[in-house]
């Protein structure tokens, strides 16, 4: 279970650094569907699937929070980009 938690947190960090919050909601729904499907296919106990689902969703959200913080700090540390697109070179006319 620890491996699944670590992988879920790393996926959350990647999602947090790259995407907006709507993608997190989509991944939570996809993971819930996958856990239910895997639980039904393997015949595991329902409580085990509930615990596994809560673990994955919690670590995914914690990872997303960390990734969002990393994205925020990265953008704050970047110098401001110029907004006007002027000519790159002066013509010699």
One Martini backbone bead per residue (centre of mass of N, CA, C, O) as a GRO file, in nm:
protein
   93
    1UNK     BB    1   0.053   0.065  -0.016
    2UNK     BB    2   0.297   0.257  -0.021
    3UNK     BB    3   0.346   0.256  -0.324
    4UNK     BB    4   0.072   0.373  -0.404
    5UNK     BB    5   0.106   0.638  -0.247
    6UNK     BB    6   0.359   0.742  -0.391
    7UNK     BB    7   0.248   0.740  -0.678
    8UNK     BB    8   0.008   0.926  -0.621
    9UNK     BB    9   0.175   1.170  -0.530
   10UNK     BB   10   0.337   1.204  -0.793
   11UNK     BB   11   0.094   1.249  -0.974
   12UNK     BB   12  -0.006   1.499  -0.821
   13UNK     BB   13   0.242   1.675  -0.874
   14UNK     BB   14   0.221   1.675  -1.179
   15UNK     BB   15  -0.065   1.793  -1.192
   16UNK     BB   16   0.003   2.058  -1.029
   17UNK     BB   17   0.227   2.166  -1.240
   18UNK     BB   18   0.028   2.144  -1.516
   19UNK     BB   19  -0.269   2.169  -1.394
   20UNK     BB   20  -0.581   2.208  -1.317
   21UNK     BB   21  -0.847   2.124  -1.109
   22UNK     BB   22  -1.022   1.957  -1.314
   23UNK     BB   23  -0.819   1.721  -1.345
   24UNK     BB   24  -0.845   1.611  -1.059
   25UNK     BB   25  -1.143   1.529  -1.078
   26UNK     BB   26  -1.103   1.329  -1.308
   27UNK     BB   27  -0.900   1.140  -1.162
   28UNK     BB   28  -1.082   1.063  -0.926
   29UNK     BB   29  -1.298   0.925  -1.100
   30UNK     BB   30  -1.110   0.719  -1.239
   31UNK     BB   31  -1.008   0.584  -0.980
   32UNK     BB   32  -1.278   0.492  -0.870
   33UNK     BB   33  -1.347   0.312  -1.109
   34UNK     BB   34  -1.091   0.130  -1.095
   35UNK     BB   35  -1.139   0.019  -0.808
   36UNK     BB   36  -1.411  -0.111  -0.857
   37UNK     BB   37  -1.324  -0.293  -1.090
   38UNK     BB   38  -1.095  -0.444  -0.939
   39UNK     BB   39  -1.268  -0.548  -0.702
   40UNK     BB   40  -1.472  -0.714  -0.873
   41UNK     BB   41  -1.260  -0.891  -1.028
   42UNK     BB   42  -1.105  -1.005  -0.754
   43UNK     BB   43  -1.289  -1.023  -0.480
   44UNK     BB   44  -1.265  -0.817  -0.275
   45UNK     BB   45  -1.308  -0.638  -0.016
   46UNK     BB   46  -1.479  -0.349   0.039
   47UNK     BB   47  -1.296  -0.220   0.262
   48UNK     BB   48  -1.037  -0.229   0.101
   49UNK     BB   49  -1.133  -0.043  -0.130
   50UNK     BB   50  -1.196   0.201   0.046
   51UNK     BB   51  -0.913   0.240   0.166
   52UNK     BB   52  -0.765   0.264  -0.105
   53UNK     BB   53  -0.924   0.505  -0.213
   54UNK     BB   54  -0.856   0.705   0.016
   55UNK     BB   55  -0.552   0.693  -0.016
   56UNK     BB   56  -0.530   0.785  -0.310
   57UNK     BB   57  -0.692   1.050  -0.295
   58UNK     BB   58  -0.528   1.185  -0.071
   59UNK     BB   59  -0.244   1.173  -0.207
   60UNK     BB   60  -0.326   1.318  -0.466
   61UNK     BB   61  -0.410   1.587  -0.328
   62UNK     BB   62  -0.143   1.642  -0.184
   63UNK     BB   63   0.027   1.646  -0.443
   64UNK     BB   64  -0.126   1.877  -0.577
   65UNK     BB   65  -0.059   2.087  -0.364
   66UNK     BB   66   0.246   2.073  -0.401
   67UNK     BB   67   0.249   2.134  -0.708
   68UNK     BB   68   0.113   2.414  -0.685
   69UNK     BB   69   0.336   2.539  -0.512
   70UNK     BB   70   0.564   2.499  -0.714
   71UNK     BB   71   0.435   2.669  -0.939
   72UNK     BB   72   0.416   2.931  -0.778
   73UNK     BB   73   0.723   2.961  -0.714
   74UNK     BB   74   0.820   2.958  -1.007
   75UNK     BB   75   0.659   3.209  -1.106
   76UNK     BB   76   0.779   3.407  -0.891
   77UNK     BB   77   1.090   3.363  -0.988
   78UNK     BB   78   1.028   3.469  -1.248
   79UNK     BB   79   1.076   3.678  -1.477
   80UNK     BB   80   0.950   3.919  -1.650
   81UNK     BB   81   0.779   3.933  -1.936
   82UNK     BB   82   0.743   4.070  -2.221
   83UNK     BB   83   0.456   4.203  -2.394
   84UNK     BB   84   0.603   4.318  -2.628
   85UNK     BB   85   0.649   4.265  -2.989
   86UNK     BB   86   0.922   4.347  -3.110
   87UNK     BB   87   1.187   4.386  -3.276
   88UNK     BB   88   1.484   4.209  -3.290
   89UNK     BB   89   1.597   4.396  -3.522
   90UNK     BB   90   1.777   4.634  -3.670
   91UNK     BB   91   1.764   4.804  -3.946
   92UNK     BB   92   2.000   4.901  -4.217
   93UNK     BB   93   1.873   5.209  -4.357
   0.00000   0.00000   0.00000
